[in-house]
């Protein structure tokens, strides 16, 4: 069985978690461990963009498949994705601006 481009595009879209603050991401990851899907729901609703309907559907999948442990594993993985995306965004925001990070031309 091989993955074609459509499969890869769908997986990329589903795993594209919304960007949230690092605090919200950590709380969501913890919630996902104890109540699968709840942290994903919080993240979907707290997104900097619009509410992510794809992530809300993933939250339902996580919650309703918990009884076979699939939802719990997915929920923990989604918590990891949420935290990593927030950490990467925070690291990019902390990089100094080109030219020394002053934000203006310093003649000295």
N, CA and C of each residue as an Amber inpcrd file, in Angstrom:
protein
   324
   0.8530000  -1.1760000   0.0000000   0.0000000   0.0000000   0.0000000
   0.8940000   1.2320000   0.0000000   0.6290000   2.1310000  -0.9120000
   1.4100000   3.3540000  -1.0050000   0.5090000   4.5520000  -0.7940000
   1.1100000   5.6260000  -0.3480000   0.3850000   6.8720000  -0.1620000
   0.5370000   7.7350000  -1.4000000  -0.5750000   8.2060000  -1.9230000
  -0.4720000   9.1060000  -3.0570000  -0.5240000  10.5520000  -2.5640000
  -0.4660000  11.4780000  -3.4860000  -0.4200000  12.8940000  -3.1230000
  -1.6870000  13.3530000  -2.4070000  -2.8300000  12.8170000  -2.7790000
  -4.0840000  13.2080000  -2.1360000  -4.0690000  12.8000000  -0.6670000
  -3.5980000  11.5850000  -0.3920000  -3.5050000  11.1360000   0.9990000
  -2.5920000  12.0460000   1.8100000  -1.4790000  12.4160000   1.2420000
  -0.5260000  13.2980000   1.9280000  -1.1290000  14.6730000   2.1650000
  -1.8760000  15.1880000   1.2010000  -2.5090000  16.5030000   1.3480000
  -3.5720000  16.4760000   2.4500000  -4.3560000  15.4070000   2.4860000
  -5.3860000  15.2930000   3.5210000  -4.7430000  15.1950000   4.8980000
  -3.6940000  14.3740000   5.0340000  -3.0120000  14.2440000   6.3290000
  -2.3930000  15.5800000   6.7510000  -1.8080000  16.3050000   5.8010000
  -1.2170000  17.6090000   6.1150000  -2.2880000  18.5850000   6.5870000
  -3.4410000  18.5550000   5.9680000  -4.5280000  19.4600000   6.3630000
  -5.0760000  19.0950000   7.7400000  -5.2400000  17.8060000   8.0060000
  -5.7910000  17.3650000   9.2900000  -4.8200000  17.6540000  10.4270000
  -3.5230000  17.4510000  10.1980000  -2.5460000  17.6410000  11.2690000
  -2.0510000  19.0750000  11.3800000  -2.6040000  19.9760000  10.5840000
  -2.2320000  21.3880000  10.6780000  -3.0230000  22.0300000  11.8100000
  -2.4980000  21.8940000  13.0200000  -3.1880000  22.4020000  14.2000000
  -3.1010000  23.9290000  14.2330000  -4.0910000  24.5800000  14.8400000
  -4.0630000  26.0450000  14.9220000  -2.9250000  26.5430000  15.8090000
  -2.4940000  27.7510000  15.5410000  -1.4540000  28.3710000  16.3680000
  -2.1140000  29.0710000  17.5500000  -1.6650000  28.7260000  18.7470000
  -2.1490000  29.3410000  19.9830000  -0.9350000  29.7180000  20.8250000
  -1.1720000  30.4500000  21.9020000  -0.0600000  30.8020000  22.7850000
   0.4870000  29.5340000  23.4350000   1.7190000  29.6030000  23.9120000
   2.3600000  28.4350000  24.5150000   1.6170000  27.9750000  25.7650000
   1.0880000  28.9020000  26.5410000   0.3470000  28.5380000  27.7590000
  -0.9050000  27.7380000  27.3930000  -1.6600000  28.2200000  26.4110000
  -2.8570000  27.5100000  25.9650000  -2.4800000  26.1450000  25.3980000
  -1.3690000  26.0740000  24.6750000  -0.9190000  24.8150000  24.0890000
  -0.6020000  23.7820000  25.1680000   0.0970000  24.1980000  26.2120000
   0.4580000  23.2720000  27.2940000  -0.7860000  22.8080000  28.0410000
  -1.6980000  23.7340000  28.3280000  -2.9500000  23.3630000  29.0030000
  -3.7520000  22.3960000  28.1350000  -3.7900000  22.6630000  26.8340000
  -4.5170000  21.7800000  25.9130000  -3.9030000  20.3930000  25.8690000
  -2.5860000  20.3120000  25.8680000  -1.9160000  19.0100000  25.8490000
  -2.2380000  18.2240000  27.1190000  -2.2280000  18.8900000  28.2510000
  -2.5580000  18.2200000  29.5130000  -4.0160000  17.7460000  29.5040000
  -4.9140000  18.6060000  29.0270000  -6.3200000  18.2130000  28.9380000
  -6.4960000  17.0040000  28.0160000  -5.7510000  16.9770000  26.9190000
  -5.8520000  15.8610000  25.9750000  -5.4250000  14.5390000  26.5970000
  -4.5190000  14.5710000  27.5490000  -4.0840000  13.3300000  28.2000000
  -5.1950000  12.7750000  29.0820000  -5.8870000  13.6580000  29.7920000
  -6.8910000  13.2000000  30.7530000  -8.2960000  13.0680000  30.1730000
  -8.6620000  13.9510000  29.2580000  -9.9680000  13.8890000  28.6000000
  -9.7270000  14.0520000  27.1010000  -9.5230000  12.9450000  26.4120000
  -9.1780000  13.0100000  24.9940000 -10.1680000  13.8600000  24.1850000
  -9.6050000  14.7720000  23.4180000 -10.4010000  15.6470000  22.5680000
 -10.6880000  17.0060000  23.1770000 -10.6680000  17.1120000  24.4930000
 -10.9900000  18.3920000  25.1330000  -9.9240000  19.4440000  24.8310000
  -8.6700000  19.0710000  24.9030000  -7.6000000  20.0160000  24.5970000
  -7.6110000  20.4350000  23.1360000  -7.9430000  19.5090000  22.2570000
  -8.0370000  19.8310000  20.8400000  -9.1820000  20.8040000  20.6050000
 -10.2920000  20.6270000  21.3140000 -11.4230000  21.5450000  21.2160000
 -11.0290000  22.9380000  21.7020000 -10.3420000  22.9990000  22.8340000
  -9.8870000  24.2870000  23.3690000  -8.9840000  24.9930000  22.3630000
  -8.0630000  24.2470000  21.7820000  -7.1450000  24.8240000  20.8000000
  -7.8900000  25.3170000  19.5660000  -8.8330000  24.5290000  19.0840000
  -9.5980000  24.9170000  17.8960000 -10.3650000  26.2140000  18.1390000
 -10.8870000  26.3810000  19.3520000 -11.6650000  27.5800000  19.6660000
 -10.7950000  28.7770000  20.0580000  -9.5710000  28.5240000  20.5150000
  -8.6770000  29.6000000  20.9450000  -7.7010000  30.0120000  19.8580000
  -7.8960000  29.5250000  18.6600000  -6.9660000  29.7970000  17.5630000
  -6.9090000  31.2850000  17.2510000  -5.7450000  31.7100000  16.7670000
  -5.5620000  33.1080000  16.3920000  -6.3410000  33.4360000  15.1230000
  -6.6110000  32.4130000  14.3090000  -7.4370000  32.6010000  13.1310000
  -8.8780000  32.2520000  13.5140000  -9.6650000  31.8700000  12.5290000
 -11.0330000  31.4170000  12.7860000 -11.0280000  30.0760000  13.5050000
 -12.1840000  29.7030000  14.0310000 -12.3220000  28.4010000  14.6720000
 -12.0740000  27.3230000  13.6260000 -11.2240000  26.3600000  13.9730000
 -10.8690000  25.2980000  13.0490000 -11.8930000  24.1690000  13.1160000
 -12.7350000  24.0740000  12.0900000 -13.7410000  23.0160000  12.0560000
 -13.1010000  21.6390000  11.8970000 -11.9920000  21.5760000  11.1810000
 -11.2810000  20.3080000  11.0260000 -10.8020000  19.8010000  12.3800000
 -10.2660000  20.7020000  13.2080000  -9.7770000  20.2950000  14.5230000
 -10.9300000  19.9330000  15.4600000 -12.0780000  20.5950000  15.3040000
 -13.2420000  20.2120000  16.1030000 -13.6900000  18.7900000  15.7490000
 -13.6410000  18.4520000  14.4720000 -13.9830000  17.0860000  14.0580000
 -12.9580000  16.0910000  14.6100000 -11.6780000  16.4570000  14.5870000
 -10.6550000  15.5710000  15.1560000 -10.8850000  15.3680000  16.6540000
 -11.3340000  16.4160000  17.3360000 -11.6250000  16.3020000  18.7590000
 -12.7400000  15.2790000  18.9890000 -13.7580000  15.3130000  18.1370000
 -14.8390000  14.3290000  18.2580000 -14.3350000  12.9130000  17.9890000
 -13.4920000  12.7600000  16.9780000 -12.9090000  11.4520000  16.6740000
 -12.0970000  10.9570000  17.8710000 -11.3000000  11.8510000  18.4580000
 -10.4950000  11.4700000  19.6210000 -11.3850000  11.0260000  20.7800000
 -12.4440000  11.7880000  21.0200000 -13.3210000  11.4860000  22.1460000
 -14.0690000  10.1690000  21.9410000 -14.6680000   9.9950000  20.7560000
 -15.5080000   8.8240000  20.5270000 -14.7290000   7.5340000  20.2670000
 -13.4320000   7.6300000  19.9890000 -12.6390000   6.4070000  19.8060000
 -11.7310000   6.1260000  21.0020000 -11.9710000   6.8100000  22.0910000
 -11.1700000   6.6060000  23.2950000 -11.3380000   5.1950000  23.8470000
 -12.5330000   4.6550000  23.7460000 -12.7930000   3.3330000  24.3300000
 -11.9510000   2.2330000  23.6950000 -11.4220000   2.4440000  22.5050000
 -10.5210000   1.4580000  21.8940000  -9.0720000   1.9440000  21.9260000
  -8.8060000   2.9460000  22.7240000  -7.4850000   3.5510000  22.9500000
  -6.9420000   4.3400000  21.7480000  -7.5620000   4.2230000  20.5910000
  -7.1020000   4.9770000  19.4230000  -7.2460000   6.4720000  19.6800000
  -8.3690000   6.8800000  20.2150000  -8.6180000   8.2970000  20.4850000
  -7.6570000   8.8640000  21.5050000  -7.3110000   8.0670000  22.5030000
  -6.3890000   8.5370000  23.5300000  -5.0050000   8.7580000  22.9340000
  -4.5440000   7.8130000  22.1090000  -3.2350000   7.9500000  21.4600000
  -3.2430000   9.1500000  20.5090000  -4.3000000   9.2870000  19.7050000
  -4.4160000  10.4490000  18.8160000  -4.4230000  11.7530000  19.6050000
  -5.1220000  11.7540000  20.7170000  -5.2240000  12.9500000  21.5410000
  -3.8630000  13.3650000  22.1090000  -3.0890000  12.4020000  22.5640000
  -1.7450000  12.7070000  23.0720000  -0.8620000  13.2210000  21.9390000
  -0.9640000  12.6090000  20.7710000  -0.1830000  13.0680000  19.6120000
  -0.5910000  14.4870000  19.2200000  -1.8920000  14.7800000  19.2410000
  -2.3480000  16.1340000  18.9030000  -1.8450000  17.1380000  19.9340000
  -1.8110000  16.7630000  21.2000000  -1.2520000  17.6450000  22.2210000
   0.2020000  17.9700000  21.9170000   0.9500000  16.9620000  21.4800000
   2.3480000  17.1660000  21.0810000   2.4290000  18.1280000  19.8950000
   1.5900000  17.9150000  18.8700000   1.6000000  18.8030000  17.6990000
   1.2810000  20.2450000  18.0820000   0.3240000  20.4230000  18.9680000
  -0.0890000  21.7660000  19.3910000   1.0590000  22.4790000  20.1020000
   1.7010000  21.7860000  21.0360000   2.8090000  22.3930000  21.7840000
   3.9830000  22.7060000  20.8580000   4.3180000  21.7900000  19.9700000
   5.4570000  22.0210000  19.0660000   5.1980000  23.1970000  18.1230000
   3.9810000  23.3260000  17.6080000   3.6840000  24.4540000  16.7230000
   3.7740000  25.7720000  17.4910000   3.2970000  25.7920000  18.7190000
   3.3740000  27.0050000  19.5360000   4.8110000  27.3570000  19.8860000
   5.6140000  26.3500000  20.2120000   7.0320000  26.6000000  20.5300000
   7.7720000  27.1240000  19.3010000   7.5160000  26.5300000  18.1320000
   8.1650000  26.9990000  16.9090000   7.7690000  28.4270000  16.5860000
   6.5020000  28.7600000  16.7540000   6.0420000  30.1280000  16.4910000
   6.6750000  31.1000000  17.4810000   6.7790000  30.6900000  18.7410000
   7.3820000  31.5580000  19.7530000   8.8670000  31.7670000  19.4550000
   9.5660000  30.7150000  19.0370000  10.9840000  30.8420000  18.7120000
  11.2010000  31.7570000  17.5090000  10.3220000  31.6930000  16.5180000
  10.4480000  32.5690000  15.3550000  10.1920000  34.0200000  15.7230000
   9.2820000  34.2550000  16.6620000   8.9870000  35.6230000  17.0930000
  10.1070000  36.2170000  17.9280000  10.9410000  35.3730000  18.5350000
  12.0040000  35.8640000  19.4070000  13.3010000  36.1260000  18.6660000
  13.3700000  35.7680000  17.3830000  14.5910000  36.0090000  16.6100000
  14.7970000  37.4980000  16.4220000  16.0350000  37.9690000  16.5260000
  16.2870000  39.3990000  16.3450000  16.0600000  39.8150000  14.8930000
  15.6790000  41.0510000  14.7390000  15.4580000  41.6010000  13.4020000
  16.7890000  41.7290000  12.6710000  16.7860000  41.6520000  11.3460000
  18.0370000  41.8370000  10.5970000  18.6490000  43.1940000  10.9110000
  19.9510000  43.2410000  10.9890000  20.6370000  44.4970000  11.2860000
  20.8850000  44.6990000  12.7650000  20.8560000  43.6390000  13.5340000
  21.1820000  43.7550000  14.9530000  19.9860000  43.8100000  15.8590000
  18.7720000  43.8500000  15.3250000  17.5930000  43.8010000  16.1470000
  17.1830000  45.1320000  16.7450000  17.7690000  46.2460000  16.2710000
  17.4020000  47.5390000  16.8290000  16.0710000  48.0430000  16.2580000
  15.7640000  47.6650000  15.0640000  14.5350000  48.1280000  14.4580000
  14.6770000  49.4860000  13.8020000  15.8610000  50.0760000  13.8750000
  16.1050000  51.3540000  13.2140000  17.5750000  51.3770000  12.8250000
  17.9070000  52.2670000  11.9420000  19.3160000  52.3610000  11.4960000
  20.1070000  53.1390000  12.5230000  21.0990000  52.5070000  13.0990000
  21.9460000  53.1350000  14.0980000  23.2560000  53.5520000  13.4210000
  23.4980000  54.8480000  13.3060000  24.7010000  55.2930000  12.6000000
  25.9950000  54.9960000  13.3740000  25.9040000  54.6530000  14.6510000
  27.1130000  54.4310000  15.4600000  27.4180000  52.9980000  15.6170000
